[in-house]
Amino acid sequence: MGKICVITGRRPVKGSIINRKGQTKKSGGIGTHVTSITKRKFRPNLQRVRIRMANGGTKRVWVSVKALKAGLVQKA
């Protein structure tokens, strides 16, 4: 199973690393140029914590730190 936050639904998203070369126009150059683009992933900061369920039980799930800081889950 992929690492997805059970509260907020945060999941890894695709992105790129863009390498540029050259001096910027602002600094007096002729501008930067893209030399390479590499694929990458932006992964959410997930922690495996035990949370208290509505029926009184506990369950171990992946939760994002943003949800933990916001108080969206009750840690057991």
N, CA, C, O and CB atoms as a CASP TS submission, in Angstrom:
PFRMAT TS
TARGET T0000
AUTHOR 0000-0000-0000
METHOD Language model
MODEL 1
PARENT N/A
ATOM      1  N   MET     1       0.837  -1.178   0.000  1.00  0.00           N
ATOM      2  CA  MET     1       0.000   0.000   0.000  1.00  0.00           C
ATOM      3  C   MET     1       0.886   1.246   0.000  1.00  0.00           C
ATOM      4  O   MET     1       1.885   1.303   0.716  1.00  0.00           O
ATOM      5  CB  MET     1      -0.955  -0.005   1.216  1.00  0.00           C
ATOM      6  N   GLY     2       0.518   2.233  -0.798  1.00  0.00           N
ATOM      7  CA  GLY     2       1.283   3.468  -0.868  1.00  0.00           C
ATOM      8  C   GLY     2       1.133   4.281   0.394  1.00  0.00           C
ATOM      9  O   GLY     2       0.178   4.114   1.152  1.00  0.00           O
ATOM     10  N   LYS     3       2.078   5.154   0.608  1.00  0.00           N
ATOM     11  CA  LYS     3       2.031   5.986   1.808  1.00  0.00           C
ATOM     12  C   LYS     3       1.148   7.201   1.549  1.00  0.00           C
ATOM     13  O   LYS     3       1.574   8.184   0.942  1.00  0.00           O
ATOM     14  CB  LYS     3       3.458   6.426   2.235  1.00  0.00           C
ATOM     15  N   ILE     4      -0.080   7.109   2.020  1.00  0.00           N
ATOM     16  CA  ILE     4      -1.077   8.165   1.861  1.00  0.00           C
ATOM     17  C   ILE     4      -1.631   8.485   3.240  1.00  0.00           C
ATOM     18  O   ILE     4      -1.925   7.577   4.017  1.00  0.00           O
ATOM     19  CB  ILE     4      -2.221   7.740   0.871  1.00  0.00           C
ATOM     20  N   CYS     5      -1.775   9.769   3.550  1.00  0.00           N
ATOM     21  CA  CYS     5      -2.342  10.178   4.835  1.00  0.00           C
ATOM     22  C   CYS     5      -3.821   9.800   4.869  1.00  0.00           C
ATOM     23  O   CYS     5      -4.575  10.140   3.957  1.00  0.00           O
ATOM     24  CB  CYS     5      -2.155  11.709   5.068  1.00  0.00           C
ATOM     25  N   VAL     6      -4.235   9.090   5.935  1.00  0.00           N
ATOM     26  CA  VAL     6      -5.626   8.648   6.032  1.00  0.00           C
ATOM     27  C   VAL     6      -6.557   9.799   6.403  1.00  0.00           C
ATOM     28  O   VAL     6      -7.767   9.692   6.204  1.00  0.00           O
ATOM     29  CB  VAL     6      -5.752   7.526   7.059  1.00  0.00           C
ATOM     30  N   ILE     7      -6.025  10.888   6.933  1.00  0.00           N
ATOM     31  CA  ILE     7      -6.855  12.022   7.350  1.00  0.00           C
ATOM     32  C   ILE     7      -7.003  13.036   6.219  1.00  0.00           C
ATOM     33  O   ILE     7      -8.122  13.369   5.827  1.00  0.00           O
ATOM     34  CB  ILE     7      -6.253  12.700   8.590  1.00  0.00           C
ATOM     35  N   THR     8      -5.881  13.529   5.694  1.00  0.00           N
ATOM     36  CA  THR     8      -5.920  14.596   4.694  1.00  0.00           C
ATOM     37  C   THR     8      -5.859  14.085   3.261  1.00  0.00           C
ATOM     38  O   THR     8      -6.197  14.824   2.337  1.00  0.00           O
ATOM     39  CB  THR     8      -4.788  15.546   4.928  1.00  0.00           C
ATOM     40  N   GLY     9      -5.434  12.833   3.050  1.00  0.00           N
ATOM     41  CA  GLY     9      -5.327  12.291   1.699  1.00  0.00           C
ATOM     42  C   GLY     9      -4.076  12.729   0.953  1.00  0.00           C
ATOM     43  O   GLY     9      -3.971  12.555  -0.261  1.00  0.00           O
ATOM     44  N   ARG    10      -3.121  13.304   1.697  1.00  0.00           N
ATOM     45  CA  ARG    10      -1.871  13.725   1.055  1.00  0.00           C
ATOM     46  C   ARG    10      -1.133  12.507   0.531  1.00  0.00           C
ATOM     47  O   ARG    10      -1.085  11.466   1.186  1.00  0.00           O
ATOM     48  CB  ARG    10      -0.976  14.516   2.042  1.00  0.00           C
ATOM     49  N   ARG    11      -0.556  12.646  -0.664  1.00  0.00           N
ATOM     50  CA  ARG    11       0.168  11.552  -1.305  1.00  0.00           C
ATOM     51  C   ARG    11       1.345  12.113  -2.071  1.00  0.00           C
ATOM     52  O   ARG    11       1.403  13.320  -2.304  1.00  0.00           O
ATOM     53  CB  ARG    11      -0.755  10.745  -2.242  1.00  0.00           C
ATOM     54  N   PRO    12       2.292  11.268  -2.472  1.00  0.00           N
ATOM     55  CA  PRO    12       3.410  11.772  -3.272  1.00  0.00           C
ATOM     56  C   PRO    12       2.913  12.343  -4.600  1.00  0.00           C
ATOM     57  O   PRO    12       2.019  11.781  -5.232  1.00  0.00           O
ATOM     58  CB  PRO    12       4.437  10.654  -3.527  1.00  0.00           C
ATOM     59  N   VAL    13       3.504  13.469  -5.017  1.00  0.00           N
ATOM     60  CA  VAL    13       3.160  14.074  -6.302  1.00  0.00           C
ATOM     61  C   VAL    13       4.418  14.175  -7.146  1.00  0.00           C
ATOM     62  O   VAL    13       5.524  14.282  -6.618  1.00  0.00           O
ATOM     63  CB  VAL    13       2.507  15.474  -6.112  1.00  0.00           C
ATOM     64  N   LYS    14       4.242  14.140  -8.465  1.00  0.00           N
ATOM     65  CA  LYS    14       5.375  14.191  -9.382  1.00  0.00           C
ATOM     66  C   LYS    14       5.786  15.625  -9.654  1.00  0.00           C
ATOM     67  O   LYS    14       4.966  16.544  -9.633  1.00  0.00           O
ATOM     68  CB  LYS    14       5.038  13.485 -10.691  1.00  0.00           C
ATOM     69  N   GLY    15       7.062  15.793  -9.906  1.00  0.00           N
ATOM     70  CA  GLY    15       7.592  17.112 -10.220  1.00  0.00           C
ATOM     71  C   GLY    15       8.881  16.978 -11.000  1.00  0.00           C
ATOM     72  O   GLY    15       9.198  15.903 -11.508  1.00  0.00           O
ATOM     73  N   SER    16       9.622  18.061 -11.097  1.00  0.00           N
ATOM     74  CA  SER    16      10.862  18.077 -11.866  1.00  0.00           C
ATOM     75  C   SER    16      11.934  18.875 -11.152  1.00  0.00           C
ATOM     76  O   SER    16      11.653  19.830 -10.427  1.00  0.00           O
ATOM     77  CB  SER    16      10.622  18.651 -13.256  1.00  0.00           C
ATOM     78  N   ILE    17      13.188  18.452 -11.379  1.00  0.00           N
ATOM     79  CA  ILE    17      14.351  19.251 -11.015  1.00  0.00           C
ATOM     80  C   ILE    17      14.799  19.915 -12.310  1.00  0.00           C
ATOM     81  O   ILE    17      15.145  19.227 -13.270  1.00  0.00           O
ATOM     82  CB  ILE    17      15.512  18.373 -10.349  1.00  0.00           C
ATOM     83  N   ILE    18      14.797  21.236 -12.346  1.00  0.00           N
ATOM     84  CA  ILE    18      15.164  21.960 -13.558  1.00  0.00           C
ATOM     85  C   ILE    18      16.528  22.609 -13.331  1.00  0.00           C
ATOM     86  O   ILE    18      16.671  23.485 -12.478  1.00  0.00           O
ATOM     87  CB  ILE    18      14.082  23.032 -13.933  1.00  0.00           C
ATOM     88  N   ASN    19      17.529  22.172 -14.100  1.00  0.00           N
ATOM     89  CA  ASN    19      18.870  22.744 -14.013  1.00  0.00           C
ATOM     90  C   ASN    19      19.011  23.852 -15.051  1.00  0.00           C
ATOM     91  O   ASN    19      18.707  23.674 -16.231  1.00  0.00           O
ATOM     92  CB  ASN    19      19.958  21.652 -14.220  1.00  0.00           C
ATOM     93  N   ARG    20      19.485  25.007 -14.568  1.00  0.00           N
ATOM     94  CA  ARG    20      19.668  26.154 -15.456  1.00  0.00           C
ATOM     95  C   ARG    20      21.129  26.585 -15.437  1.00  0.00           C
ATOM     96  O   ARG    20      21.822  26.421 -14.433  1.00  0.00           O
ATOM     97  CB  ARG    20      18.747  27.331 -15.041  1.00  0.00           C
ATOM     98  N   LYS    21      21.586  27.133 -16.550  1.00  0.00           N
ATOM     99  CA  LYS    21      22.968  27.564 -16.673  1.00  0.00           C
ATOM    100  C   LYS    21      22.999  28.949 -17.287  1.00  0.00           C
ATOM    101  O   LYS    21      22.192  29.259 -18.164  1.00  0.00           O
ATOM    102  CB  LYS    21      23.790  26.566 -17.519  1.00  0.00           C
ATOM    103  N   GLY    22      23.918  29.784 -16.837  1.00  0.00           N
ATOM    104  CA  GLY    22      24.069  31.120 -17.392  1.00  0.00           C
ATOM    105  C   GLY    22      23.788  32.193 -16.363  1.00  0.00           C
ATOM    106  O   GLY    22      23.207  31.926 -15.312  1.00  0.00           O
ATOM    107  N   GLN    23      24.200  33.390 -16.669  1.00  0.00           N
ATOM    108  CA  GLN    23      24.011  34.526 -15.779  1.00  0.00           C
ATOM    109  C   GLN    23      22.662  35.181 -16.080  1.00  0.00           C
ATOM    110  O   GLN    23      22.291  35.360 -17.240  1.00  0.00           O
ATOM    111  CB  GLN    23      25.172  35.550 -15.933  1.00  0.00           C
ATOM    112  N   THR    24      21.939  35.533 -15.027  1.00  0.00           N
ATOM    113  CA  THR    24      20.616  36.119 -15.201  1.00  0.00           C
ATOM    114  C   THR    24      20.718  37.502 -15.837  1.00  0.00           C
ATOM    115  O   THR    24      21.743  38.177 -15.743  1.00  0.00           O
ATOM    116  CB  THR    24      19.887  36.206 -13.854  1.00  0.00           C
ATOM    117  N   LYS    25      19.628  37.903 -16.487  1.00  0.00           N
ATOM    118  CA  LYS    25      19.586  39.237 -17.092  1.00  0.00           C
ATOM    119  C   LYS    25      19.688  40.318 -16.029  1.00  0.00           C
ATOM    120  O   LYS    25      20.272  41.379 -16.247  1.00  0.00           O
ATOM    121  CB  LYS    25      18.298  39.422 -17.905  1.00  0.00           C
ATOM    122  N   LYS    26      19.099  40.017 -14.858  1.00  0.00           N
ATOM    123  CA  LYS    26      19.132  40.967 -13.745  1.00  0.00           C
ATOM    124  C   LYS    26      20.572  41.257 -13.312  1.00  0.00           C
ATOM    125  O   LYS    26      20.893  42.365 -12.881  1.00  0.00           O
ATOM    126  CB  LYS    26      18.321  40.424 -12.556  1.00  0.00           C
ATOM    127  N   SER    27      21.437  40.234 -13.435  1.00  0.00           N
ATOM    128  CA  SER    27      22.839  40.381 -13.029  1.00  0.00           C
ATOM    129  C   SER    27      23.737  40.866 -14.163  1.00  0.00           C
ATOM    130  O   SER    27      24.951  40.967 -13.987  1.00  0.00           O
ATOM    131  CB  SER    27      23.362  39.062 -12.503  1.00  0.00           C
ATOM    132  N   GLY    28      23.151  41.170 -15.337  1.00  0.00           N
ATOM    133  CA  GLY    28      23.943  41.687 -16.445  1.00  0.00           C
ATOM    134  C   GLY    28      24.271  40.668 -17.505  1.00  0.00           C
ATOM    135  O   GLY    28      25.037  40.966 -18.421  1.00  0.00           O
ATOM    136  N   GLY    29      23.712  39.461 -17.413  1.00  0.00           N
ATOM    137  CA  GLY    29      23.979  38.446 -18.410  1.00  0.00           C
ATOM    138  C   GLY    29      22.936  38.439 -19.517  1.00  0.00           C
ATOM    139  O   GLY    29      22.124  39.358 -19.631  1.00  0.00           O
ATOM    140  N   ILE    30      22.970  37.380 -20.337  1.00  0.00           N
ATOM    141  CA  ILE    30      22.009  37.280 -21.438  1.00  0.00           C
ATOM    142  C   ILE    30      20.820  36.389 -21.072  1.00  0.00           C
ATOM    143  O   ILE    30      19.936  36.156 -21.896  1.00  0.00           O
ATOM    144  CB  ILE    30      22.698  36.737 -22.691  1.00  0.00           C
ATOM    145  N   GLY    31      20.805  35.895 -19.834  1.00  0.00           N
ATOM    146  CA  GLY    31      19.681  35.079 -19.377  1.00  0.00           C
ATOM    147  C   GLY    31      20.078  33.638 -19.167  1.00  0.00           C
ATOM    148  O   GLY    31      21.065  33.164 -19.730  1.00  0.00           O
ATOM    149  N   THR    32      19.302  32.940 -18.349  1.00  0.00           N
ATOM    150  CA  THR    32      19.601  31.539 -18.069  1.00  0.00           C
ATOM    151  C   THR    32      18.915  30.642 -19.090  1.00  0.00           C
ATOM    152  O   THR    32      17.909  31.015 -19.692  1.00  0.00           O
ATOM    153  CB  THR    32      19.162  31.162 -16.642  1.00  0.00           C
ATOM    154  N   HIS    33      19.483  29.446 -19.272  1.00  0.00           N
ATOM    155  CA  HIS    33      18.941  28.470 -20.207  1.00  0.00           C
ATOM    156  C   HIS    33      18.805  27.130 -19.496  1.00  0.00           C
ATOM    157  O   HIS    33      19.653  26.761 -18.683  1.00  0.00           O
ATOM    158  CB  HIS    33      19.842  28.341 -21.469  1.00  0.00           C
ATOM    159  N   VAL    34      17.747  26.412 -19.802  1.00  0.00           N
ATOM    160  CA  VAL    34      17.506  25.102 -19.199  1.00  0.00           C
ATOM    161  C   VAL    34      18.455  24.098 -19.836  1.00  0.00           C
ATOM    162  O   VAL    34      18.487  23.957 -21.058  1.00  0.00           O
ATOM    163  CB  VAL    34      16.017  24.657 -19.377  1.00  0.00           C
ATOM    164  N   THR    35      19.239  23.389 -18.996  1.00  0.00           N
ATOM    165  CA  THR    35      20.189  22.409 -19.518  1.00  0.00           C
ATOM    166  C   THR    35      19.682  20.985 -19.348  1.00  0.00           C
ATOM    167  O   THR    35      19.989  20.124 -20.172  1.00  0.00           O
ATOM    168  CB  THR    35      21.532  22.562 -18.829  1.00  0.00           C
ATOM    169  N   SER    36      18.901  20.714 -18.282  1.00  0.00           N
ATOM    170  CA  SER    36      18.354  19.367 -18.115  1.00  0.00           C
ATOM    171  C   SER    36      17.150  19.409 -17.188  1.00  0.00           C
ATOM    172  O   SER    36      17.042  20.275 -16.321  1.00  0.00           O
ATOM    173  CB  SER    36      19.426  18.400 -17.564  1.00  0.00           C
ATOM    174  N   ILE    37      16.255  18.463 -17.387  1.00  0.00           N
ATOM    175  CA  ILE    37      15.077  18.313 -16.532  1.00  0.00           C
ATOM    176  C   ILE    37      15.051  16.859 -16.070  1.00  0.00           C
ATOM    177  O   ILE    37      15.057  15.937 -16.885  1.00  0.00           O
ATOM    178  CB  ILE    37      13.738  18.710 -17.293  1.00  0.00           C
ATOM    179  N   THR    38      15.022  16.665 -14.750  1.00  0.00           N
ATOM    180  CA  THR    38      15.006  15.326 -14.161  1.00  0.00           C
ATOM    181  C   THR    38      13.725  15.160 -13.360  1.00  0.00           C
ATOM    182  O   THR    38      13.339  16.046 -12.599  1.00  0.00           O
ATOM    183  CB  THR    38      16.256  15.087 -13.262  1.00  0.00           C
ATOM    184  N   LYS    39      13.071  14.020 -13.536  1.00  0.00           N
ATOM    185  CA  LYS    39      11.846  13.749 -12.794  1.00  0.00           C
ATOM    186  C   LYS    39      12.166  13.446 -11.334  1.00  0.00           C
ATOM    187  O   LYS    39      13.206  12.866 -11.025  1.00  0.00           O
ATOM    188  CB  LYS    39      11.077  12.579 -13.428  1.00  0.00           C
ATOM    189  N   ARG    40      11.250  13.849 -10.430  1.00  0.00           N
ATOM    190  CA  ARG    40      11.404  13.585  -9.006  1.00  0.00           C
ATOM    191  C   ARG    40      10.032  13.471  -8.376  1.00  0.00           C
ATOM    192  O   ARG    40       9.014  13.688  -9.033  1.00  0.00           O
ATOM    193  CB  ARG    40      12.235  14.692  -8.316  1.00  0.00           C
ATOM    194  N   LYS    41      10.013  13.121  -7.079  1.00  0.00           N
ATOM    195  CA  LYS    41       8.760  13.027  -6.334  1.00  0.00           C
ATOM    196  C   LYS    41       8.818  13.925  -5.112  1.00  0.00           C
ATOM    197  O   LYS    41       9.844  14.002  -4.436  1.00  0.00           O
ATOM    198  CB  LYS    41       8.474  11.570  -5.919  1.00  0.00           C
ATOM    199  N   PHE    42       7.719  14.600  -4.834  1.00  0.00           N
ATOM    200  CA  PHE    42       7.564  15.357  -3.600  1.00  0.00           C
ATOM    201  C   PHE    42       6.776  14.459  -2.656  1.00  0.00           C
ATOM    202  O   PHE    42       5.600  14.187  -2.897  1.00  0.00           O
ATOM    203  CB  PHE    42       6.841  16.754  -3.838  1.00  0.00           C
ATOM    204  N   ARG    43       7.417  13.995  -1.580  1.00  0.00           N
ATOM    205  CA  ARG    43       6.769  13.067  -0.653  1.00  0.00           C
ATOM    206  C   ARG    43       6.289  13.803   0.591  1.00  0.00           C
ATOM    207  O   ARG    43       7.017  14.635   1.133  1.00  0.00           O
ATOM    208  CB  ARG    43       7.731  11.932  -0.262  1.00  0.00           C
ATOM    209  N   PRO    44       5.063  13.509   1.058  1.00  0.00           N
ATOM    210  CA  PRO    44       4.573  14.157   2.275  1.00  0.00           C
ATOM    211  C   PRO    44       5.289  13.611   3.496  1.00  0.00           C
ATOM    212  O   PRO    44       5.793  12.488   3.478  1.00  0.00           O
ATOM    213  CB  PRO    44       3.060  13.964   2.421  1.00  0.00           C
ATOM    214  N   ASN    45       5.335  14.406   4.560  1.00  0.00           N
ATOM    215  CA  ASN    45       5.972  13.996   5.808  1.00  0.00           C
ATOM    216  C   ASN    45       4.955  13.171   6.603  1.00  0.00           C
ATOM    217  O   ASN    45       4.133  13.718   7.338  1.00  0.00           O
ATOM    218  CB  ASN    45       6.473  15.243   6.637  1.00  0.00           C
ATOM    219  N   LEU    46       5.028  11.852   6.441  1.00  0.00           N
ATOM    220  CA  LEU    46       4.077  10.955   7.098  1.00  0.00           C
ATOM    221  C   LEU    46       4.723  10.250   8.281  1.00  0.00           C
ATOM    222  O   LEU    46       5.896   9.881   8.235  1.00  0.00           O
ATOM    223  CB  LEU    46       3.535   9.924   6.104  1.00  0.00           C
ATOM    224  N   GLN    47       3.946  10.070   9.334  1.00  0.00           N
ATOM    225  CA  GLN    47       4.384   9.347  10.526  1.00  0.00           C
ATOM    226  C   GLN    47       3.382   8.244  10.806  1.00  0.00           C
ATOM    227  O   GLN    47       2.179   8.424  10.619  1.00  0.00           O
ATOM    228  CB  GLN    47       4.528  10.300  11.754  1.00  0.00           C
ATOM    229  N   ARG    48       3.880   7.105  11.255  1.00  0.00           N
ATOM    230  CA  ARG    48       3.001   5.984  11.593  1.00  0.00           C
ATOM    231  C   ARG    48       2.655   6.108  13.072  1.00  0.00           C
ATOM    232  O   ARG    48       3.507   5.901  13.935  1.00  0.00           O
ATOM    233  CB  ARG    48       3.678   4.591  11.275  1.00  0.00           C
ATOM    234  N   VAL    49       1.397   6.448  13.360  1.00  0.00           N
ATOM    235  CA  VAL    49       0.980   6.685  14.740  1.00  0.00           C
ATOM    236  C   VAL    49      -0.255   5.849  15.061  1.00  0.00           C
ATOM    237  O   VAL    49      -1.008   5.446  14.175  1.00  0.00           O
ATOM    238  CB  VAL    49       0.693   8.188  14.976  1.00  0.00           C
ATOM    239  N   ARG    50      -0.438   5.603  16.359  1.00  0.00           N
ATOM    240  CA  ARG    50      -1.641   4.925  16.833  1.00  0.00           C
ATOM    241  C   ARG    50      -2.674   5.993  17.143  1.00  0.00           C
ATOM    242  O   ARG    50      -2.418   6.902  17.933  1.00  0.00           O
ATOM    243  CB  ARG    50      -1.347   4.031  18.092  1.00  0.00           C
ATOM    244  N   ILE    51      -3.842   5.885  16.521  1.00  0.00           N
ATOM    245  CA  ILE    51      -4.891   6.874  16.756  1.00  0.00           C
ATOM    246  C   ILE    51      -6.082   6.205  17.428  1.00  0.00           C
ATOM    247  O   ILE    51      -6.286   4.996  17.313  1.00  0.00           O
ATOM    248  CB  ILE    51      -5.322   7.550  15.430  1.00  0.00           C
ATOM    249  N   ARG    52      -6.848   7.004  18.119  1.00  0.00           N
ATOM    250  CA  ARG    52      -8.043   6.517  18.791  1.00  0.00           C
ATOM    251  C   ARG    52      -9.207   6.596  17.815  1.00  0.00           C
ATOM    252  O   ARG    52      -9.466   7.649  17.233  1.00  0.00           O
ATOM    253  CB  ARG    52      -8.340   7.332  20.085  1.00  0.00           C
ATOM    254  N   MET    53      -9.912   5.471  17.635  1.00  0.00           N
ATOM    255  CA  MET    53     -11.043   5.409  16.717  1.00  0.00           C
ATOM    256  C   MET    53     -12.308   5.935  17.404  1.00  0.00           C
ATOM    257  O   MET    53     -12.331   6.129  18.620  1.00  0.00           O
ATOM    258  CB  MET    53     -11.258   3.959  16.216  1.00  0.00           C
ATOM    259  N   ALA    54     -13.350   6.161  16.616  1.00  0.00           N
ATOM    260  CA  ALA    54     -14.613   6.671  17.148  1.00  0.00           C
ATOM    261  C   ALA    54     -15.292   5.659  18.070  1.00  0.00           C
ATOM    262  O   ALA    54     -15.986   6.041  19.012  1.00  0.00           O
ATOM    263  CB  ALA    54     -15.551   7.041  16.005  1.00  0.00           C
ATOM    264  N   ASN    55     -15.089   4.362  17.795  1.00  0.00           N
ATOM    265  CA  ASN    55     -15.730   3.328  18.610  1.00  0.00           C
ATOM    266  C   ASN    55     -14.940   3.003  19.881  1.00  0.00           C
ATOM    267  O   ASN    55     -15.325   2.112  20.638  1.00  0.00           O
ATOM    268  CB  ASN    55     -15.911   2.066  17.788  1.00  0.00           C
ATOM    269  N   GLY    56     -13.834   3.722  20.118  1.00  0.00           N
ATOM    270  CA  GLY    56     -13.044   3.521  21.330  1.00  0.00           C
ATOM    271  C   GLY    56     -11.798   2.676  21.138  1.00  0.00           C
ATOM    272  O   GLY    56     -10.958   2.620  22.036  1.00  0.00           O
ATOM    273  N   GLY    57     -11.652   2.015  19.997  1.00  0.00           N
ATOM    274  CA  GLY    57     -10.483   1.195  19.733  1.00  0.00           C
ATOM    275  C   GLY    57      -9.310   2.025  19.235  1.00  0.00           C
ATOM    276  O   GLY    57      -9.429   3.235  19.044  1.00  0.00           O
ATOM    277  N   THR    58      -8.174   1.363  19.026  1.00  0.00           N
ATOM    278  CA  THR    58      -7.000   2.039  18.485  1.00  0.00           C
ATOM    279  C   THR    58      -6.590   1.377  17.185  1.00  0.00           C
ATOM    280  O   THR    58      -6.850   0.194  16.964  1.00  0.00           O
ATOM    281  CB  THR    58      -5.834   2.021  19.495  1.00  0.00           C
ATOM    282  N   LYS    59      -5.943   2.157  16.323  1.00  0.00           N
ATOM    283  CA  LYS    59      -5.498   1.648  15.036  1.00  0.00           C
ATOM    284  C   LYS    59      -4.206   2.356  14.680  1.00  0.00           C
ATOM    285  O   LYS    59      -4.047   3.539  14.981  1.00  0.00           O
ATOM    286  CB  LYS    59      -6.581   1.854  13.931  1.00  0.00           C
ATOM    287  N   ARG    60      -3.280   1.653  14.044  1.00  0.00           N
ATOM    288  CA  ARG    60      -2.008   2.230  13.630  1.00  0.00           C
ATOM    289  C   ARG    60      -2.112   2.606  12.155  1.00  0.00           C
ATOM    290  O   ARG    60      -2.342   1.745  11.306  1.00  0.00           O
ATOM    291  CB  ARG    60      -0.824   1.236  13.879  1.00  0.00           C
ATOM    292  N   VAL    61      -1.942   3.890  11.853  1.00  0.00           N
ATOM    293  CA  VAL    61      -2.117   4.382  10.489  1.00  0.00           C
ATOM    294  C   VAL    61      -1.035   5.413  10.163  1.00  0.00           C
ATOM    295  O   VAL    61      -0.330   5.900  11.046  1.00  0.00           O
ATOM    296  CB  VAL    61      -3.529   4.997  10.307  1.00  0.00           C
ATOM    297  N   TRP    62      -0.923   5.735   8.855  1.00  0.00           N
ATOM    298  CA  TRP    62      -0.015   6.779   8.384  1.00  0.00           C
ATOM    299  C   TRP    62      -0.754   8.109   8.412  1.00  0.00           C
ATOM    300  O   TRP    62      -1.822   8.247   7.817  1.00  0.00           O
ATOM    301  CB  TRP    62       0.518   6.466   6.949  1.00  0.00           C
ATOM    302  N   VAL    63      -0.173   9.092   9.112  1.00  0.00           N
ATOM    303  CA  VAL    63      -0.792  10.414   9.245  1.00  0.00           C
ATOM    304  C   VAL    63       0.261  11.468   8.921  1.00  0.00           C
ATOM    305  O   VAL    63       1.413  11.347   9.339  1.00  0.00           O
ATOM    306  CB  VAL    63      -1.382  10.631  10.687  1.00  0.00           C
ATOM    307  N   SER    64      -0.131  12.503   8.178  1.00  0.00           N
ATOM    308  CA  SER    64       0.803  13.589   7.862  1.00  0.00           C
ATOM    309  C   SER    64       1.032  14.441   9.106  1.00  0.00           C
ATOM    310  O   SER    64       0.161  14.560   9.967  1.00  0.00           O
ATOM    311  CB  SER    64       0.266  14.463   6.692  1.00  0.00           C
ATOM    312  N   VAL    65       2.215  15.029   9.179  1.00  0.00           N
ATOM    313  CA  VAL    65       2.573  15.860  10.321  1.00  0.00           C
ATOM    314  C   VAL    65       1.686  17.104  10.365  1.00  0.00           C
ATOM    315  O   VAL    65       1.401  17.625  11.443  1.00  0.00           O
ATOM    316  CB  VAL    65       4.063  16.259  10.258  1.00  0.00           C
ATOM    317  N   LYS    66       1.256  17.574   9.212  1.00  0.00           N
ATOM    318  CA  LYS    66       0.370  18.732   9.163  1.00  0.00           C
ATOM    319  C   LYS    66      -0.944  18.439   9.887  1.00  0.00           C
ATOM    320  O   LYS    66      -1.482  19.306  10.576  1.00  0.00           O
ATOM    321  CB  LYS    66       0.098  19.136   7.704  1.00  0.00           C
ATOM    322  N   ALA    67      -1.465  17.206   9.730  1.00  0.00           N
ATOM    323  CA  ALA    67      -2.698  16.813  10.420  1.00  0.00           C
ATOM    324  C   ALA    67      -2.450  16.660  11.913  1.00  0.00           C
ATOM    325  O   ALA    67      -3.315  17.004  12.718  1.00  0.00           O
ATOM    326  CB  ALA    67      -3.252  15.502   9.838  1.00  0.00           C
ATOM    327  N   LEU    68      -1.273  16.142  12.300  1.00  0.00           N
ATOM    328  CA  LEU    68      -0.946  15.996  13.703  1.00  0.00           C
ATOM    329  C   LEU    68      -0.841  17.350  14.394  1.00  0.00           C
ATOM    330  O   LEU    68      -1.368  17.537  15.491  1.00  0.00           O
ATOM    331  CB  LEU    68       0.350  15.225  13.859  1.00  0.00           C
ATOM    332  N   LYS    69      -0.146  18.309  13.738  1.00  0.00           N
ATOM    333  CA  LYS    69       0.023  19.635  14.328  1.00  0.00           C
ATOM    334  C   LYS    69      -1.306  20.380  14.444  1.00  0.00           C
ATOM    335  O   LYS    69      -1.525  21.138  15.388  1.00  0.00           O
ATOM    336  CB  LYS    69       1.003  20.455  13.501  1.00  0.00           C
ATOM    337  N   ALA    70      -2.192  20.152  13.469  1.00  0.00           N
ATOM    338  CA  ALA    70      -3.487  20.834  13.478  1.00  0.00           C
ATOM    339  C   ALA    70      -4.463  20.232  14.475  1.00  0.00           C
ATOM    340  O   ALA    70      -5.520  20.806  14.740  1.00  0.00           O
ATOM    341  CB  ALA    70      -4.095  20.800  12.102  1.00  0.00           C
ATOM    342  N   GLY    71      -4.105  19.059  15.036  1.00  0.00           N
ATOM    343  CA  GLY    71      -4.970  18.425  16.007  1.00  0.00           C
ATOM    344  C   GLY    71      -6.142  17.696  15.382  1.00  0.00           C
ATOM    345  O   GLY    71      -7.178  17.537  16.026  1.00  0.00           O
ATOM    346  N   LEU    72      -6.005  17.246  14.137  1.00  0.00           N
ATOM    347  CA  LEU    72      -7.101  16.551  13.463  1.00  0.00           C
ATOM    348  C   LEU    72      -7.260  15.111  13.929  1.00  0.00           C
ATOM    349  O   LEU    72      -8.291  14.490  13.669  1.00  0.00           O
ATOM    350  CB  LEU    72      -6.885  16.575  11.973  1.00  0.00           C
ATOM    351  N   VAL    73      -6.246  14.566  14.620  1.00  0.00           N
ATOM    352  CA  VAL    73      -6.322  13.186  15.104  1.00  0.00           C
ATOM    353  C   VAL    73      -6.053  13.167  16.604  1.00  0.00           C
ATOM    354  O   VAL    73      -5.358  14.029  17.142  1.00  0.00           O
ATOM    355  CB  VAL    73      -5.310  12.271  14.350  1.00  0.00           C
ATOM    356  N   GLN    74      -6.617  12.173  17.254  1.00  0.00           N
ATOM    357  CA  GLN    74      -6.407  11.960  18.681  1.00  0.00           C
ATOM    358  C   GLN    74      -5.445  10.797  18.849  1.00  0.00           C
ATOM    359  O   GLN    74      -5.803   9.651  18.581  1.00  0.00           O
ATOM    360  CB  GLN    74      -7.753  11.688  19.423  1.00  0.00           C
ATOM    361  N   LYS    75      -4.216  11.083  19.295  1.00  0.00           N
ATOM    362  CA  LYS    75      -3.226  10.016  19.460  1.00  0.00           C
ATOM    363  C   LYS    75      -3.589   9.160  20.670  1.00  0.00           C
ATOM    364  O   LYS    75      -4.048   9.661  21.696  1.00  0.00           O
ATOM    365  CB  LYS    75      -1.798  10.605  19.619  1.00  0.00           C
ATOM    366  N   ALA    76      -3.368   7.848  20.519  1.00  0.00           N
ATOM    367  CA  ALA    76      -3.673   6.918  21.607  1.00  0.00           C
ATOM    368  C   ALA    76      -2.445   6.673  22.461  1.00  0.00           C
ATOM    369  O   ALA    76      -2.507   5.916  23.429  1.00  0.00           O
ATOM    370  CB  ALA    76      -4.202   5.591  21.055  1.00  0.00           C
TER
END
